[in-house]
Amino acid sequence: MGQDRRDFLKLSTLATGALLFSGTNNNLFANNIRTNMKSSKLKLKFYPYTLQLKHVFTLAKSSRTTTPVVLTELEYDGIIGYGEASMPPYLGESQESAQAFLAKLDMEQFTNPMEIDKIISYVDSVTMGNTAAKASVDIALHDLVGKILGHPLYKIWGLEKSKTPYTSFTIGIDKPDVVRQKVKEAEEFKVLKIKLGRDTDKEMIETIRSVTDKPLTADANQGWKDKHLALDMIEYLKENGALYIEQPMDKNNLDDHAWLSERSPIPVLADEACQRLVDIPKIYQAYNGINIKLMKCTGVKESYKMIILARALNLKVMLGCMTETSCAISAASHLSPLVDWADLDGALLINNDIFDGTKIIDGKVVLSDKPGFGLTKI
């Protein structure tokens, strides 16, 4: 990588720090808001919750019927912001680890919730890792600030509500009769996301194509082992209407992904290989785009920075999710006008959502105009 490219990456990364509730003008704005509020402190509460999936969720290397989450509440002057940490097994977090991390936080040291940069930097500095737990605080803080200001976050950020994308609906690996049933249940969605990475990949595609001709996206979850076989499979996917492929091979195999990205007829996106902002300069030459998830990168603040840097590097951007309640899904959805593709169906895959927020109508992400992320606890 040349010196000019290194300098550009450094400047691009630093520039993003001035965005999204940052900078001198916004600090003055925050102080003006603060003078109209009572003297108070941030108060953090958290508790575990277990999501029940509607179907067994099978990926290339695992299956599960539940997802552990920890829900957070950040209170200031009687106003409550909601947050969520969703922890599928591959993230390496648990309800126990998330709660242990959150218990370490001294949020009462902060008396001005508008100082988002200061608060988020503190949360990130307490320990390494714990990205989902950190995201739960980030989401709650942004929801709180939106409620204090009395506006939805997308409007505060200056984004256009009409530019939200359609979301894909995920079809996990399963037997043909179950796959057909899942496709039937996803009738309102314009795009289907197919989980691949096993020896039944072509059977999955053939089964879906027997009942629908909707555009597809695909996620191999690192399941393919050989770059030549991966390219053959991608060409087959292209012939069957696939728009892009996520993480075809092992996340550490940058050389083979670079080879594949150069030859692929559809974009190759990094998912497991791209967790946080610092990963983008390391992997961007091996992929055509990235999949950003709040739970991987510590929340809304860093997601925004990742979108800006990815655009500067001419990368496609997808906004994804875990299985989550409408809390985390709503938070991500307010960033969705900025991205190429969205996969924000996580709350639709569970049967015990306890929030009402962003809606999916005819497959399209529809934002709430209520303050913050528009969340109501059911």
C-alpha positions as a LaTeX table, in Angstrom:
\begin{tabular}{lrrr}
\hline
Residue & $x$ (\AA) & $y$ (\AA) & $z$ (\AA) \\
\hline
Met1 & 0.00 & 0.00 & 0.00 \\
Gly2 & 1.51 & 3.38 & $-1.04$ \\
Gln3 & 2.14 & 6.36 & 1.24 \\
Asp4 & $-0.63$ & 8.39 & $-0.40$ \\
Arg5 & $-3.13$ & 5.62 & 0.29 \\
Arg6 & $-2.00$ & 5.34 & 3.92 \\
Asp7 & $-2.31$ & 9.10 & 4.41 \\
Phe8 & $-5.75$ & 9.08 & 2.81 \\
Leu9 & $-6.95$ & 6.30 & 5.09 \\
Lys10 & $-5.61$ & 8.09 & 8.15 \\
Leu11 & $-7.29$ & 11.37 & 7.22 \\
Ser12 & $-10.56$ & 9.64 & 6.30 \\
Thr13 & $-10.68$ & 7.83 & 9.62 \\
Leu14 & $-9.93$ & 11.00 & 11.60 \\
Ala15 & $-12.48$ & 13.01 & 9.63 \\
Thr16 & $-15.31$ & 10.71 & 10.60 \\
Gly17 & $-14.69$ & 11.56 & 14.24 \\
Ala18 & $-16.07$ & 15.05 & 13.57 \\
Leu19 & $-19.45$ & 13.71 & 12.51 \\
Leu20 & $-22.60$ & 12.61 & 14.30 \\
Phe21 & $-23.09$ & 14.76 & 17.42 \\
Ser22 & $-19.48$ & 15.95 & 17.40 \\
Gly23 & $-17.54$ & 19.14 & 16.86 \\
Thr24 & $-17.41$ & 22.56 & 18.50 \\
Asn25 & $-20.74$ & 23.81 & 17.21 \\
Asn26 & $-22.53$ & 20.72 & 18.38 \\
Asn27 & $-20.83$ & 20.92 & 21.76 \\
Leu28 & $-22.13$ & 24.48 & 22.13 \\
Phe29 & $-25.55$ & 23.21 & 21.08 \\
Ala30 & $-25.31$ & 20.43 & 23.66 \\
Asn31 & $-24.42$ & 22.94 & 26.37 \\
Asn32 & $-27.38$ & 25.12 & 25.43 \\
Ile33 & $-29.68$ & 22.11 & 25.67 \\
Arg34 & $-28.12$ & 21.22 & 29.01 \\
Thr35 & $-28.94$ & 24.62 & 30.55 \\
Asn36 & $-32.65$ & 23.96 & 30.00 \\
Met37 & $-32.55$ & 20.66 & 31.87 \\
Lys38 & $-32.51$ & 19.76 & 35.52 \\
Ser39 & $-29.29$ & 18.83 & 37.27 \\
Ser40 & $-29.25$ & 15.06 & 36.94 \\
Lys41 & $-27.09$ & 12.04 & 36.26 \\
Leu42 & $-27.30$ & 9.20 & 33.76 \\
Lys43 & $-28.67$ & 6.04 & 35.33 \\
Leu44 & $-28.14$ & 2.65 & 33.69 \\
Lys45 & $-30.31$ & $-0.42$ & 34.21 \\
Phe46 & $-30.00$ & $-3.78$ & 32.47 \\
Tyr47 & $-31.57$ & $-7.21$ & 32.54 \\
Pro48 & $-31.37$ & $-10.48$ & 30.55 \\
Tyr49 & $-33.97$ & $-11.62$ & 28.04 \\
Thr50 & $-34.09$ & $-14.66$ & 25.74 \\
Leu51 & $-35.42$ & $-14.44$ & 22.20 \\
Gln52 & $-37.49$ & $-17.37$ & 20.96 \\
Leu53 & $-37.02$ & $-18.03$ & 17.25 \\
Lys54 & $-40.01$ & $-18.96$ & 15.08 \\
His55 & $-37.95$ & $-21.62$ & 13.27 \\
Val56 & $-34.71$ & $-23.45$ & 14.01 \\
Phe57 & $-32.01$ & $-21.09$ & 12.70 \\
Thr58 & $-29.34$ & $-23.07$ & 10.89 \\
Leu59 & $-26.11$ & $-21.60$ & 9.50 \\
Ala60 & $-23.08$ & $-23.19$ & 7.87 \\
Lys61 & $-21.61$ & $-24.28$ & 11.21 \\
Ser62 & $-24.39$ & $-24.18$ & 13.82 \\
Ser63 & $-28.10$ & $-24.27$ & 14.66 \\
Arg64 & $-30.11$ & $-22.66$ & 17.45 \\
Thr65 & $-33.68$ & $-21.98$ & 18.57 \\
Thr66 & $-32.96$ & $-19.05$ & 20.92 \\
Thr67 & $-30.72$ & $-16.00$ & 21.12 \\
Pro68 & $-29.64$ & $-14.50$ & 24.47 \\
Val69 & $-29.91$ & $-10.73$ & 24.78 \\
Val70 & $-29.46$ & $-8.12$ & 27.48 \\
Leu71 & $-31.79$ & $-5.12$ & 27.42 \\
Thr72 & $-30.65$ & $-1.75$ & 28.76 \\
Glu73 & $-32.35$ & 1.42 & 29.95 \\
Leu74 & $-30.53$ & 4.73 & 30.25 \\
Glu75 & $-32.49$ & 7.32 & 32.26 \\
Tyr76 & $-32.00$ & 11.07 & 32.56 \\
Asp77 & $-34.49$ & 13.48 & 34.18 \\
Gly78 & $-37.19$ & 10.83 & 33.96 \\
Ile79 & $-36.64$ & 10.23 & 30.23 \\
Ile80 & $-35.63$ & 6.68 & 29.28 \\
Gly81 & $-33.62$ & 5.53 & 26.27 \\
Tyr82 & $-33.73$ & 1.84 & 25.35 \\
Gly83 & $-30.85$ & $-0.35$ & 24.20 \\
Glu84 & $-30.07$ & $-3.96$ & 23.43 \\
Ala85 & $-27.15$ & $-6.40$ & 23.27 \\
Ser86 & $-27.88$ & $-9.44$ & 21.10 \\
Met87 & $-25.34$ & $-12.25$ & 21.44 \\
Pro88 & $-25.42$ & $-15.13$ & 18.99 \\
Pro89 & $-22.76$ & $-17.70$ & 19.94 \\
Tyr90 & $-20.16$ & $-16.71$ & 17.36 \\
Leu91 & $-19.74$ & $-13.24$ & 18.91 \\
Gly92 & $-18.22$ & $-14.82$ & 22.00 \\
Glu93 & $-20.43$ & $-12.87$ & 24.41 \\
Ser94 & $-23.09$ & $-14.07$ & 26.80 \\
Gln95 & $-25.70$ & $-12.64$ & 29.11 \\
Glu96 & $-23.25$ & $-13.18$ & 31.96 \\
Ser97 & $-20.34$ & $-11.42$ & 30.25 \\
Ala98 & $-22.53$ & $-8.55$ & 29.05 \\
Gln99 & $-23.99$ & $-7.96$ & 32.49 \\
Ala100 & $-20.53$ & $-8.17$ & 34.08 \\
Phe101 & $-19.31$ & $-5.50$ & 31.66 \\
Leu102 & $-22.32$ & $-3.24$ & 32.17 \\
Ala103 & $-21.92$ & $-3.52$ & 35.94 \\
Lys104 & $-18.44$ & $-1.97$ & 35.62 \\
Leu105 & $-19.76$ & 1.20 & 34.02 \\
Asp106 & $-20.04$ & 4.34 & 36.11 \\
Met107 & $-22.65$ & 6.18 & 34.05 \\
Glu108 & $-23.61$ & 8.48 & 36.95 \\
Gln109 & $-20.38$ & 10.41 & 36.42 \\
Phe110 & $-22.05$ & 11.99 & 33.37 \\
Thr111 & $-24.47$ & 14.85 & 33.89 \\
Asn112 & $-24.86$ & 15.86 & 30.23 \\
Pro113 & $-26.22$ & 13.13 & 27.90 \\
Met114 & $-25.52$ & 15.36 & 24.91 \\
Glu115 & $-21.77$ & 14.70 & 25.30 \\
Ile116 & $-22.10$ & 11.55 & 23.19 \\
Asp117 & $-18.47$ & 11.33 & 22.06 \\
Lys118 & $-17.21$ & 11.59 & 25.64 \\
Ile119 & $-19.65$ & 8.99 & 26.93 \\
Ile120 & $-19.15$ & 6.48 & 24.11 \\
Ser121 & $-15.35$ & 6.82 & 24.32 \\
Tyr122 & $-15.51$ & 6.06 & 28.03 \\
Val123 & $-17.71$ & 2.98 & 27.51 \\
Asp124 & $-15.37$ & 1.65 & 24.81 \\
Ser125 & $-12.29$ & 2.19 & 26.99 \\
Val126 & $-13.43$ & 0.18 & 30.01 \\
Thr127 & $-12.38$ & $-3.20$ & 28.58 \\
Met128 & $-11.51$ & $-4.81$ & 25.26 \\
Gly129 & $-14.23$ & $-6.64$ & 23.33 \\
Asn130 & $-17.80$ & $-6.72$ & 24.68 \\
Thr131 & $-18.99$ & $-5.06$ & 21.46 \\
Ala132 & $-22.65$ & $-6.08$ & 21.85 \\
Ala133 & $-22.73$ & $-4.88$ & 25.47 \\
Lys134 & $-21.19$ & $-1.58$ & 24.36 \\
Ala135 & $-23.75$ & $-1.33$ & 21.57 \\
Ser136 & $-26.55$ & $-1.63$ & 24.10 \\
Val137 & $-25.34$ & 1.55 & 25.83 \\
Asp138 & $-24.73$ & 3.38 & 22.54 \\
Ile139 & $-28.26$ & 2.57 & 21.32 \\
Ala140 & $-29.87$ & 3.60 & 24.61 \\
Leu141 & $-27.88$ & 6.86 & 24.66 \\
His142 & $-28.88$ & 7.84 & 21.12 \\
Asp143 & $-32.51$ & 6.94 & 21.83 \\
Leu144 & $-32.37$ & 9.08 & 24.97 \\
Val145 & $-30.85$ & 12.07 & 23.17 \\
Gly146 & $-33.45$ & 11.87 & 20.41 \\
Lys147 & $-36.19$ & 11.89 & 23.04 \\
Ile148 & $-34.62$ & 14.86 & 24.82 \\
Leu149 & $-34.47$ & 16.78 & 21.55 \\
Gly150 & $-37.98$ & 15.65 & 20.62 \\
His151 & $-37.06$ & 14.34 & 17.15 \\
Pro152 & $-36.33$ & 11.00 & 15.47 \\
Leu153 & $-32.65$ & 10.28 & 14.97 \\
Tyr154 & $-32.83$ & 10.10 & 11.16 \\
Lys155 & $-34.14$ & 13.69 & 11.14 \\
Ile156 & $-31.48$ & 14.91 & 13.57 \\
Trp157 & $-28.84$ & 13.38 & 11.28 \\
Gly158 & $-30.36$ & 15.08 & 8.23 \\
Leu159 & $-31.27$ & 11.85 & 6.44 \\
Glu160 & $-34.19$ & 11.36 & 4.05 \\
Lys161 & $-36.89$ & 9.01 & 5.28 \\
Ser162 & $-37.90$ & 8.15 & 1.72 \\
Lys163 & $-34.46$ & 6.67 & 0.99 \\
Thr164 & $-34.78$ & 3.67 & 3.30 \\
Pro165 & $-34.12$ & 0.42 & 1.39 \\
Tyr166 & $-36.09$ & $-2.77$ & 1.11 \\
Thr167 & $-34.88$ & $-5.36$ & 3.58 \\
Ser168 & $-34.15$ & $-8.95$ & 2.70 \\
Phe169 & $-35.81$ & $-11.76$ & 4.65 \\
Thr170 & $-33.57$ & $-14.59$ & 5.84 \\
Ile171 & $-34.19$ & $-18.23$ & 4.91 \\
Gly172 & $-32.03$ & $-20.47$ & 7.09 \\
Ile173 & $-30.68$ & $-23.84$ & 5.96 \\
Asp174 & $-33.36$ & $-26.49$ & 6.30 \\
Lys175 & $-35.19$ & $-29.39$ & 4.65 \\
Pro176 & $-36.93$ & $-28.59$ & 1.33 \\
Asp177 & $-40.47$ & $-28.67$ & 2.73 \\
Val178 & $-39.52$ & $-26.28$ & 5.56 \\
Val179 & $-37.66$ & $-24.00$ & 3.14 \\
Arg180 & $-40.76$ & $-23.76$ & 0.95 \\
Gln181 & $-42.85$ & $-22.93$ & 4.02 \\
Lys182 & $-40.40$ & $-20.18$ & 5.02 \\
Val183 & $-40.56$ & $-18.71$ & 1.52 \\
Lys184 & $-44.35$ & $-18.70$ & 1.72 \\
Glu185 & $-44.21$ & $-16.86$ & 5.05 \\
Ala186 & $-41.96$ & $-14.23$ & 3.43 \\
Glu187 & $-44.43$ & $-13.41$ & 0.68 \\
Glu188 & $-44.43$ & $-9.64$ & 1.32 \\
Phe189 & $-40.65$ & $-9.34$ & 0.97 \\
Lys190 & $-39.06$ & $-8.35$ & $-2.34$ \\
Val191 & $-35.65$ & $-9.94$ & $-1.63$ \\
Leu192 & $-34.78$ & $-13.23$ & 0.10 \\
Lys193 & $-31.50$ & $-13.89$ & 1.91 \\
Ile194 & $-30.33$ & $-17.49$ & 1.72 \\
Lys195 & $-28.00$ & $-19.08$ & 4.24 \\
Leu196 & $-25.46$ & $-21.38$ & 2.55 \\
Gly197 & $-22.14$ & $-23.04$ & 3.31 \\
Arg198 & $-23.03$ & $-26.74$ & 3.45 \\
Asp199 & $-23.21$ & $-29.54$ & 0.89 \\
Thr200 & $-26.92$ & $-28.78$ & 0.35 \\
Asp201 & $-26.35$ & $-25.34$ & $-1.19$ \\
Lys202 & $-27.64$ & $-26.09$ & $-4.66$ \\
Glu203 & $-30.59$ & $-27.98$ & $-3.22$ \\
Met204 & $-31.45$ & $-24.86$ & $-1.20$ \\
Ile205 & $-31.39$ & $-22.67$ & $-4.30$ \\
Glu206 & $-33.32$ & $-25.15$ & $-6.40$ \\
Thr207 & $-35.97$ & $-25.48$ & $-3.70$ \\
Ile208 & $-36.41$ & $-21.73$ & $-3.48$ \\
Arg209 & $-36.48$ & $-21.33$ & $-7.25$ \\
Ser210 & $-39.23$ & $-23.95$ & $-7.42$ \\
Val211 & $-41.58$ & $-21.56$ & $-5.60$ \\
Thr212 & $-40.36$ & $-18.02$ & $-6.34$ \\
Asp213 & $-38.29$ & $-15.97$ & $-8.79$ \\
Lys214 & $-37.58$ & $-13.10$ & $-6.36$ \\
Pro215 & $-34.03$ & $-11.68$ & $-6.24$ \\
Leu216 & $-31.76$ & $-13.46$ & $-3.77$ \\
Thr217 & $-28.81$ & $-12.57$ & $-1.58$ \\
Ala218 & $-26.55$ & $-15.24$ & $-0.14$ \\
Asp219 & $-24.44$ & $-15.71$ & 2.97 \\
Ala220 & $-22.02$ & $-18.64$ & 3.21 \\
Asn221 & $-20.82$ & $-17.74$ & 6.75 \\
Gln222 & $-17.24$ & $-18.84$ & 5.91 \\
Gly223 & $-18.53$ & $-22.26$ & 4.83 \\
Trp224 & $-16.70$ & $-22.62$ & 1.50 \\
Lys225 & $-13.14$ & $-23.96$ & 1.67 \\
Asp226 & $-11.79$ & $-23.62$ & $-1.90$ \\
Lys227 & $-11.70$ & $-20.43$ & $-3.96$ \\
His228 & $-12.31$ & $-22.21$ & $-7.27$ \\
Leu229 & $-15.35$ & $-24.04$ & $-5.95$ \\
Ala230 & $-16.49$ & $-20.77$ & $-4.38$ \\
Leu231 & $-16.28$ & $-19.01$ & $-7.75$ \\
Asp232 & $-18.23$ & $-21.83$ & $-9.41$ \\
Met233 & $-20.91$ & $-21.50$ & $-6.74$ \\
Ile234 & $-21.04$ & $-17.72$ & $-7.09$ \\
Glu235 & $-21.49$ & $-18.02$ & $-10.85$ \\
Tyr236 & $-24.33$ & $-20.46$ & $-10.19$ \\
Leu237 & $-25.85$ & $-17.94$ & $-7.76$ \\
Lys238 & $-25.58$ & $-15.18$ & $-10.36$ \\
Glu239 & $-27.44$ & $-17.35$ & $-12.86$ \\
Asn240 & $-30.17$ & $-17.77$ & $-10.24$ \\
Gly241 & $-30.68$ & $-14.09$ & $-9.52$ \\
Ala242 & $-28.32$ & $-13.44$ & $-6.59$ \\
Leu243 & $-27.38$ & $-9.82$ & $-5.91$ \\
Tyr244 & $-24.30$ & $-10.40$ & $-3.72$ \\
Ile245 & $-22.54$ & $-12.98$ & $-1.54$ \\
Glu246 & $-21.42$ & $-12.50$ & 2.08 \\
Gln247 & $-18.29$ & $-13.99$ & 3.59 \\
Pro248 & $-17.74$ & $-16.99$ & 1.26 \\
Met249 & $-14.60$ & $-18.33$ & 2.96 \\
Asp250 & $-12.64$ & $-18.12$ & 6.21 \\
Lys251 & $-12.43$ & $-14.51$ & 7.41 \\
Asn252 & $-8.63$ & $-14.73$ & 7.77 \\
Asn253 & $-8.10$ & $-15.76$ & 4.15 \\
Leu254 & $-7.64$ & $-12.33$ & 2.55 \\
Asp255 & $-5.62$ & $-13.51$ & $-0.46$ \\
Asp256 & $-8.27$ & $-15.94$ & $-1.66$ \\
His257 & $-11.02$ & $-13.40$ & $-1.06$ \\
Ala258 & $-9.08$ & $-10.83$ & $-3.11$ \\
Trp259 & $-8.75$ & $-13.41$ & $-5.91$ \\
Leu260 & $-12.45$ & $-14.17$ & $-5.68$ \\
Ser261 & $-13.57$ & $-10.53$ & $-5.56$ \\
Glu262 & $-11.65$ & $-9.77$ & $-8.75$ \\
Arg263 & $-13.44$ & $-12.54$ & $-10.64$ \\
Ser264 & $-16.88$ & $-12.64$ & $-9.04$ \\
Pro265 & $-19.84$ & $-11.54$ & $-11.19$ \\
Ile266 & $-21.56$ & $-10.19$ & $-8.05$ \\
Pro267 & $-20.15$ & $-8.18$ & $-5.11$ \\
Val268 & $-18.32$ & $-10.14$ & $-2.40$ \\
Leu269 & $-18.99$ & $-8.65$ & 1.03 \\
Ala270 & $-17.00$ & $-8.98$ & 4.25 \\
Asp271 & $-19.04$ & $-9.89$ & 7.31 \\
Glu272 & $-17.09$ & $-11.84$ & 9.94 \\
Ala273 & $-13.89$ & $-10.32$ & 8.47 \\
Cys274 & $-15.05$ & $-6.76$ & 9.17 \\
Gln275 & $-16.10$ & $-6.12$ & 12.74 \\
Arg276 & $-15.10$ & $-2.54$ & 13.55 \\
Leu277 & $-13.84$ & 0.65 & 11.92 \\
Val278 & $-10.18$ & $-0.35$ & 12.33 \\
Asp279 & $-10.78$ & $-3.47$ & 10.24 \\
Ile280 & $-11.74$ & $-1.63$ & 7.06 \\
Pro281 & $-8.20$ & $-0.52$ & 6.06 \\
Lys282 & $-7.00$ & $-4.10$ & 6.67 \\
Ile283 & $-9.55$ & $-5.88$ & 4.48 \\
Tyr284 & $-10.96$ & $-3.43$ & 1.96 \\
Gln285 & $-8.71$ & $-4.51$ & $-0.93$ \\
Ala286 & $-9.95$ & $-8.11$ & $-0.59$ \\
Tyr287 & $-13.69$ & $-7.36$ & $-0.85$ \\
Asn288 & $-16.18$ & $-5.34$ & $-2.85$ \\
Gly289 & $-18.15$ & $-4.25$ & 0.21 \\
Ile290 & $-18.84$ & $-4.71$ & 3.91 \\
Asn291 & $-21.71$ & $-5.79$ & 6.14 \\
Ile292 & $-22.04$ & $-3.48$ & 9.16 \\
Lys293 & $-23.84$ & $-4.70$ & 12.27 \\
Leu294 & $-24.34$ & $-2.67$ & 15.43 \\
Met295 & $-23.53$ & $-5.66$ & 17.63 \\
Lys296 & $-20.14$ & $-6.16$ & 15.97 \\
Cys297 & $-18.97$ & $-2.55$ & 16.02 \\
Thr298 & $-20.29$ & $-1.17$ & 19.37 \\
Gly299 & $-23.35$ & 0.63 & 18.03 \\
Val300 & $-24.73$ & 3.51 & 16.00 \\
Lys301 & $-21.83$ & 5.92 & 16.44 \\
Glu302 & $-19.19$ & 3.61 & 14.98 \\
Ser303 & $-21.57$ & 2.25 & 12.32 \\
Tyr304 & $-21.89$ & 5.77 & 10.95 \\
Lys305 & $-18.12$ & 6.19 & 10.82 \\
Met306 & $-17.78$ & 2.85 & 9.04 \\
Ile307 & $-20.29$ & 3.89 & 6.39 \\
Ile308 & $-18.40$ & 7.13 & 5.71 \\
Leu309 & $-15.02$ & 5.40 & 5.42 \\
Ala310 & $-16.42$ & 2.58 & 3.25 \\
Arg311 & $-17.89$ & 5.14 & 0.85 \\
Ala312 & $-14.53$ & 6.94 & 0.67 \\
Leu313 & $-12.95$ & 3.63 & $-0.38$ \\
Asn314 & $-15.65$ & 2.93 & $-2.99$ \\
Leu315 & $-17.00$ & $-0.07$ & $-1.09$ \\
Lys316 & $-20.61$ & $-1.21$ & $-1.20$ \\
Val317 & $-22.35$ & $-1.04$ & 2.17 \\
Met318 & $-24.85$ & $-3.43$ & 3.66 \\
Leu319 & $-26.53$ & $-2.88$ & 7.02 \\
Gly320 & $-27.20$ & $-6.17$ & 8.77 \\
Cys321 & $-28.40$ & $-7.46$ & 12.12 \\
Met322 & $-28.52$ & $-10.42$ & 14.48 \\
Thr323 & $-31.75$ & $-11.92$ & 15.73 \\
Glu324 & $-32.84$ & $-8.92$ & 17.79 \\
Thr325 & $-35.90$ & $-7.20$ & 19.17 \\
Ser326 & $-37.32$ & $-4.13$ & 17.44 \\
Cys327 & $-35.09$ & $-2.06$ & 19.75 \\
Ala328 & $-31.78$ & $-2.76$ & 17.99 \\
Ile329 & $-33.48$ & $-3.15$ & 14.61 \\
Ser330 & $-35.02$ & 0.32 & 14.94 \\
Ala331 & $-31.64$ & 1.80 & 15.86 \\
Ala332 & $-30.00$ & 0.36 & 12.75 \\
Ser333 & $-32.92$ & 1.33 & 10.54 \\
His334 & $-32.36$ & 5.04 & 11.19 \\
Leu335 & $-28.99$ & 4.68 & 9.42 \\
Ser336 & $-30.47$ & 2.73 & 6.52 \\
Pro337 & $-30.97$ & 5.69 & 4.13 \\
Leu338 & $-27.15$ & 5.74 & 3.84 \\
Val339 & $-26.60$ & 2.18 & 2.60 \\
Asp340 & $-26.96$ & 0.09 & $-0.56$ \\
Trp341 & $-28.68$ & $-2.91$ & 1.01 \\
Ala342 & $-30.36$ & $-3.79$ & 4.28 \\
Asp343 & $-30.93$ & $-7.06$ & 6.08 \\
Leu344 & $-32.98$ & $-5.86$ & 9.03 \\
Asp345 & $-35.37$ & $-8.74$ & 9.55 \\
Gly346 & $-34.06$ & $-9.89$ & 12.95 \\
Ala347 & $-37.19$ & $-8.98$ & 14.91 \\
Leu348 & $-39.37$ & $-10.77$ & 12.36 \\
Leu349 & $-37.60$ & $-14.06$ & 13.09 \\
Ile350 & $-38.68$ & $-14.14$ & 16.74 \\
Asn351 & $-42.05$ & $-14.60$ & 18.42 \\
Asn352 & $-41.51$ & $-12.65$ & 21.66 \\
Asp353 & $-40.57$ & $-9.11$ & 20.60 \\
Ile354 & $-41.25$ & $-6.68$ & 23.45 \\
Phe355 & $-40.77$ & $-3.44$ & 21.51 \\
Asp356 & $-42.72$ & $-1.61$ & 18.85 \\
Gly357 & $-40.63$ & 0.55 & 16.53 \\
Thr358 & $-39.56$ & 0.52 & 12.89 \\
Lys359 & $-42.02$ & $-1.26$ & 10.61 \\
Ile360 & $-41.41$ & $-3.37$ & 7.53 \\
Ile361 & $-44.23$ & $-2.66$ & 5.08 \\
Asp362 & $-44.30$ & $-4.55$ & 1.78 \\
Gly363 & $-40.67$ & $-5.38$ & 2.43 \\
Lys364 & $-39.55$ & $-1.75$ & 2.86 \\
Val365 & $-38.03$ & $-0.23$ & 6.00 \\
Val366 & $-40.47$ & 2.42 & 7.28 \\
Leu367 & $-39.15$ & 4.73 & 9.99 \\
Ser368 & $-41.16$ & 6.09 & 12.88 \\
Asp369 & $-41.44$ & 9.85 & 13.38 \\
Lys370 & $-41.59$ & 9.46 & 17.15 \\
Pro371 & $-38.59$ & 10.88 & 19.06 \\
Gly372 & $-35.40$ & 8.84 & 19.34 \\
Phe373 & $-35.69$ & 5.53 & 17.56 \\
Gly374 & $-39.48$ & 5.59 & 17.92 \\
Leu375 & $-39.53$ & 2.79 & 20.46 \\
Thr376 & $-42.45$ & 1.80 & 22.62 \\
Lys377 & $-42.10$ & $-0.99$ & 25.13 \\
Ile378 & $-44.96$ & $-3.45$ & 24.77 \\
\hline
\end{tabular}
